[in-house]
Amino acid sequence: MRTQYKVFLTTCWLAAVGCGSSKSAEEPSSEASSGGDAAYAGPIASTDAAHGKEVFSNFCGDCHPDGGEDVGPSLIATPHTPERIRKQIREGGGKMRPFAEQRLGKDDMESILAYLASINAVK
């Protein structure tokens, strides 16, 4: 019964995060170590926040203006880890469609992370 409850809670959390819930939800502590997010782990590989702001405006600004809430949730109100943002960008979820590397290159994605860190949207 306890395992079923943990699965239920994890499923609820994933549904809330994937749907862009603006409610604060703690990430399960084993998420990064579960193997599913290992490809997204690592420090931010760019310091070019100015370029990141430009790329963010072009790709993300319609739904998250200046990192705030609109069609998508506020990124500032509930900061995420770089791993979580990378995964959301590449895999999408909820209303957000994924951005393939052919459309948004790795360097541009890392610049977006640098920008988000500069506005305290990445922890």
Secondary structure, DSSP 8 states (H G I E B T S, - for coil): -HHHHHHHHHHHHHHHHHTT--S-----TTTGGGSTTGGG-S------HHHHHHHHHHHTTTTSGGG--SSS--TTTS-B-HHHHHHHHHH-BTTB----TTTS-HHHHHHHHHHHHHTT-B-
